[in-house]
Amino acid sequence: MSRRLRLLAGLAVLAGAAAGWAALRPAPPPPPPLAAAPSLAMGVGALGRVEPASRIRRLAAPGGMNVDRLAHLHVQEGDEVAAGQLLAEFADAPQKDAVVAQAEAALREQLAALERLRNAARPSEIEAQRARIASLAAQEEIARRDALRADRLVPSGAGAEAVAERARFQAQRLAAERAQAEAELLTLSSTRPEDIALAEARVAAARAALEKARADAAISRLHAPIAGTILRIFARPGDRVGADGLLEMADLSRMDVVADVYETDLPRVALGAPAEVIVPGEARRLAATVREIGWQVRRTTQAGTDPVAAVDARTVEVRLALSEEAAALLRRRSNMQVQVAIRPGPAPVAGR
């Protein structure tokens, strides 16, 4: 029994010692706070190129031309041109102009014939025709009487049969001429509807031929589709215009930067978002604004030896409008490669 008591007393001493040590031990430090989640409002970086807002227009000879040799070039590189201004003429332009002149003359001729039919004859022409009919009627009467006298002289032998026969033929010829003149007077006095319809159809055909000739002549000349600056010329007078076209032009009054943004970064790009453009050789950054987001994801294949580089990147074209000061600085740097940093744009409004 005493051994049992001593064992219990020892356990009680050990428990008291453990409780005292636990009371004297310093408290453990509190756990560190959880790291805040990174903000989703992050900017986007991309490579881009300088390009006029109007795009660079490459003008060439119209397709299907038989003659594509350049005859006259009316502009030089760097010239400012207006919309519709004549830029160049091809070798078949004079031939096409002659066809136009011929078609114009044919149309005038058909219009004059139609007007004559609609107005019938002039009063002086009608009076002249009536006078001709009267003259033929008098000649016919004289010839008829001569034929009668010749016929009466034949039985008595005083006249020859041949003379009488010629007199009868003369009377018949004059009668036929008088009938023809009366028919012509009727035609001069009134116009048939079918004649008017035929003349109108000829006018329509002549007008269509003139329009075709003018269209053919138009494609023998090259006009500026927009107002802008001539950037580059590929052919000179006497050369054949090849696959490269004749020239390139663009409106340099407004300049853009076209950024190739990865498809995964596109949700962080918004219209109107501010951006900065880093131009090689320029210490300052140029201000820009996102004004257009492309509608198509493009596959961009990049050749290189870096094993971790994206060789099959998918990007979307994002256009950034430059300020007037930046546009003036980059006006002569079309197609130059730049770096773009697009800042987070304004949050979209619900319901829009």
C-alpha positions in Angstrom: 0.0 0.0 0.0 2.8 2.4 0.9 4.4 1.6 -2.5 1.2 2.6 -4.3 1.0 5.8 -2.4 4.5 6.7 -3.2 3.9 6.1 -6.9 0.8 8.3 -6.9 2.7 11.1 -5.1 5.5 10.9 -7.7 3.0 11.2 -10.6 1.5 14.3 -8.9 4.9 15.9 -8.5 5.7 15.3 -12.2 2.3 16.7 -13.3 2.9 19.9 -11.3 6.3 20.4 -12.7 5.0 20.0 -16.2 2.2 22.6 -15.6 4.7 25.0 -14.2 7.1 24.7 -17.2 4.2 25.2 -19.6 3.2 28.4 -17.7 6.7 29.8 -17.9 7.3 29.0 -21.7 6.7 32.0 -24.0 3.7 32.0 -26.3 4.3 31.0 -30.0 4.3 33.9 -32.5 1.0 34.5 -34.4 0.8 33.0 -38.0 1.8 35.5 -40.7 -1.2 37.1 -42.6 -2.2 35.6 -45.9 -0.6 37.4 -48.9 -3.1 39.6 -50.8 -4.1 38.2 -54.2 -2.6 40.1 -57.1 -4.8 42.7 -58.7 -6.3 41.8 -62.0 -6.0 45.4 -63.3 -2.6 44.8 -64.9 -1.3 46.5 -68.1 -0.4 44.8 -71.3 2.9 44.9 -73.2 3.3 44.2 -76.9 5.3 44.8 -80.0 3.8 47.1 -82.6 4.5 49.0 -85.8 3.8 52.5 -87.0 1.2 52.8 -89.7 -1.0 55.6 -91.1 -4.6 55.6 -89.9 -5.7 55.4 -93.6 -3.5 52.3 -94.1 -0.9 52.3 -96.9 -2.6 52.0 -100.2 -0.8 50.1 -103.0 -2.2 51.2 -106.4 -1.8 49.1 -109.5 -3.0 48.8 -113.0 -6.6 47.6 -113.2 -7.0 43.9 -113.7 -7.6 42.5 -117.2 -5.8 45.3 -119.1 -4.2 44.3 -122.4 -1.8 47.2 -122.1 -0.1 47.7 -118.8 2.9 49.8 -119.9 3.2 53.2 -118.1 3.1 56.2 -120.5 3.0 59.2 -118.1 3.7 59.6 -114.4 2.4 62.9 -112.9 3.7 62.6 -109.4 6.9 62.0 -107.5 7.7 60.5 -104.1 6.8 62.9 -101.3 4.2 64.8 -103.4 0.9 65.7 -101.6 -2.1 64.8 -103.8 -5.8 65.4 -103.5 -8.6 62.8 -103.8 -9.4 62.1 -107.4 -6.2 63.7 -108.7 -4.7 62.1 -111.9 -1.5 60.2 -110.9 -0.6 58.2 -114.1 -1.6 57.3 -117.6 -1.1 54.0 -119.4 0.0 53.5 -123.0 -3.5 52.8 -124.4 -5.1 56.0 -123.1 -5.1 57.9 -126.5 -6.7 54.9 -128.3 -9.4 54.8 -125.6 -10.0 58.5 -126.0 -10.5 58.2 -129.7 -13.1 55.5 -129.1 -14.9 57.8 -126.7 -15.0 60.6 -129.3 -16.4 58.2 -131.9 -19.1 57.1 -129.5 -20.0 60.7 -128.7 -20.4 61.5 -132.4 -22.6 58.4 -133.0 -24.8 59.4 -130.1 -25.3 62.9 -131.5 -26.2 61.5 -134.8 -28.9 59.2 -133.4 -30.3 62.0 -131.2 -30.6 64.2 -134.3 -32.4 61.5 -136.2 -34.8 60.9 -133.3 -35.5 64.6 -133.0 -36.2 64.8 -136.7 -38.7 62.0 -136.5 -40.5 63.5 -133.5 -40.8 66.9 -135.1 -41.6 65.5 -138.6 -40.6 67.8 -141.5 -40.2 71.6 -141.4 -43.0 73.6 -143.1 -40.7 74.6 -145.9 -39.9 71.0 -146.7 -43.6 70.1 -146.8 -44.4 73.1 -149.1 -41.5 72.1 -151.4 -42.8 68.5 -151.6 -46.3 69.8 -152.5 -44.9 71.9 -155.2 -43.0 68.9 -156.6 -46.2 66.9 -156.6 -48.0 69.6 -158.5 -45.1 69.8 -161.1 -45.3 66.0 -161.6 -49.0 66.1 -161.9 -48.7 68.7 -164.7 -46.0 66.8 -166.5 -48.2 63.6 -166.2 -51.2 65.4 -167.8 -49.1 66.6 -170.7 -47.6 63.2 -171.2 -51.0 61.6 -171.1 -52.4 64.0 -173.8 -49.3 63.4 -176.0 -49.9 59.6 -175.7 -53.6 60.0 -176.7 -52.6 62.0 -179.8 -50.0 59.5 -180.8 -52.4 56.7 -180.4 -54.9 58.4 -182.7 -52.3 59.0 -185.4 -51.2 55.4 -185.6 -54.2 53.9 -187.5 -54.1 56.6 -190.2 -50.4 56.1 -190.8 -49.5 59.6 -189.8 -47.7 58.4 -186.6 -45.4 55.6 -185.8 -46.2 52.9 -183.2 -42.9 53.4 -181.5 -43.5 57.1 -180.8 -47.0 56.3 -179.4 -45.5 53.6 -177.1 -42.8 55.9 -175.8 -45.5 58.5 -175.0 -47.5 56.0 -173.0 -44.4 54.9 -171.1 -43.6 58.6 -170.3 -47.1 59.1 -168.9 -46.8 56.0 -166.7 -43.4 57.0 -165.4 -44.6 60.4 -164.4 -47.7 58.9 -162.7 -45.5 56.7 -160.7 -43.2 59.6 -159.6 -46.3 61.6 -158.6 -47.5 58.7 -156.4 -44.1 58.4 -154.8 -44.0 62.1 -154.1 -47.4 61.9 -152.5 -46.2 59.1 -150.3 -43.2 61.1 -149.2 -45.4 64.0 -148.3 -47.5 61.7 -146.1 -44.3 60.6 -144.4 -43.1 64.1 -143.9 -46.4 65.2 -142.4 -46.8 62.3 -139.9 -44.4 59.9 -138.0 -45.2 56.3 -137.4 -44.9 55.0 -133.8 -42.7 52.1 -134.8 -40.2 54.5 -136.4 -40.0 56.5 -133.2 -39.5 53.3 -131.2 -36.7 52.2 -133.6 -35.0 55.6 -133.3 -35.2 55.5 -129.5 -33.6 52.0 -129.4 -30.8 53.3 -131.6 -30.2 56.2 -129.2 -30.1 53.9 -126.2 -27.6 51.6 -127.9 -25.4 54.6 -128.8 -25.6 55.9 -125.2 -24.6 52.5 -123.8 -21.7 52.3 -126.2 -20.5 55.7 -125.0 -20.7 54.7 -121.4 -18.6 51.6 -122.1 -16.1 53.6 -124.0 -15.8 56.1 -121.1 -15.3 53.2 -118.6 -12.6 51.7 -120.8 -10.9 55.1 -121.0 -11.1 55.5 -117.2 -9.2 52.4 -116.4 -6.4 53.7 -118.6 -5.7 56.4 -116.1 -4.9 56.1 -112.4 -6.5 58.5 -109.9 -5.8 59.0 -106.2 -8.5 57.2 -104.1 -7.8 59.5 -101.1 -5.9 62.6 -100.3 -2.4 61.8 -99.0 1.3 61.5 -99.7 3.1 59.5 -102.4 5.4 57.2 -100.3 7.0 55.0 -102.9 7.0 54.5 -106.7 7.7 51.1 -108.3 7.5 51.8 -112.0 8.6 54.7 -114.3 7.3 55.8 -117.7 8.0 53.1 -120.3 8.1 50.3 -117.7 5.5 47.5 -117.4 3.6 47.6 -114.1 4.3 44.3 -112.4 3.0 42.4 -109.3 4.3 45.1 -107.0 1.9 47.7 -108.4 2.6 51.2 -109.5 3.0 53.2 -106.2 2.1 53.4 -102.5 0.4 56.3 -100.9 -1.2 57.1 -97.5 -2.8 59.9 -95.5 -0.1 60.9 -93.0 -2.1 63.5 -91.2 -3.2 60.8 -88.7 -0.8 58.1 -87.5 -1.5 54.9 -85.6 0.5 52.2 -83.8 -0.7 48.7 -84.6 0.1 46.4 -81.6 0.1 42.6 -81.8 -1.6 41.7 -78.5 -1.6 38.0 -77.4 -5.1 36.5 -77.3 -4.7 35.8 -73.6 -4.0 39.5 -72.8 -7.0 40.7 -74.8 -9.5 40.7 -71.9 -7.3 43.4 -70.2 -7.5 45.8 -73.2 -10.4 48.2 -73.5 -11.3 50.9 -76.0 -10.2 54.3 -74.8 -7.5 52.9 -72.5 -4.3 55.0 -72.3 -1.0 53.7 -73.6 2.6 54.6 -74.0 4.8 53.9 -77.1 8.5 53.4 -76.8 10.3 54.4 -80.0 13.9 53.3 -80.6 16.2 56.3 -80.4 13.7 58.4 -78.5 14.2 59.1 -74.8 10.6 60.1 -74.0 7.6 57.9 -74.3 4.8 58.9 -76.6 1.2 59.0 -75.5 -1.5 57.0 -77.3 -5.1 55.8 -76.9 -6.7 52.5 -77.8 -9.2 53.3 -80.6 -9.8 49.9 -82.3 -9.6 46.3 -81.4 -9.3 43.7 -84.2 -12.0 41.2 -84.9 -9.8 38.2 -85.8 -7.1 36.2 -84.0 -4.2 35.7 -86.3 -1.6 33.0 -86.1 1.9 34.4 -86.0 4.8 32.0 -86.7 8.2 33.3 -85.5 11.4 31.7 -86.6 14.2 31.5 -84.0 16.6 29.3 -82.0 15.2 30.1 -78.5 13.7 26.9 -77.2 11.4 28.7 -74.8 10.1 31.3 -77.3 6.5 31.2 -78.6 6.9 30.0 -82.1 3.1 29.7 -82.7 1.7 32.8 -81.1 -1.9 33.9 -81.7 -2.4 37.7 -81.6 -5.0 40.3 -82.2 -4.3 43.7 -83.9 -5.0 46.6 -81.6 -4.8 50.1 -83.1 -3.7 53.0 -80.9 -4.3 56.6 -82.0 -1.3 58.8 -81.5 -1.4 62.4 -80.3 -0.8 65.2 -82.8 2.7 65.7 -81.5 3.6 62.0 -81.7 2.0 61.7 -85.1 4.2 64.6 -86.4 7.3 62.8 -85.0 6.5 59.4 -86.6 5.1 60.7 -89.9 8.1 59.5 -91.9 8.5 56.2 -90.0 5.8 54.0 -91.4 6.3 50.3 -90.6 8.9 51.1 -87.9 8.8 48.6 -85.0 8.0 50.0 -81.5 7.1 48.7 -78.1 3.7 49.4 -76.6 2.5 49.4 -73.0 -1.3 49.6 -72.6 -2.5 50.6 -69.2 -5.7 49.3 -67.6 -8.7 50.9 -69.2 -11.9 52.1 -67.6 -14.2 49.4 -66.2 -17.1 48.5 -68.5 -20.5 49.9 -67.6 -23.1 47.3 -66.7 -25.7 46.7 -69.4 -23.5 47.9 -72.2 
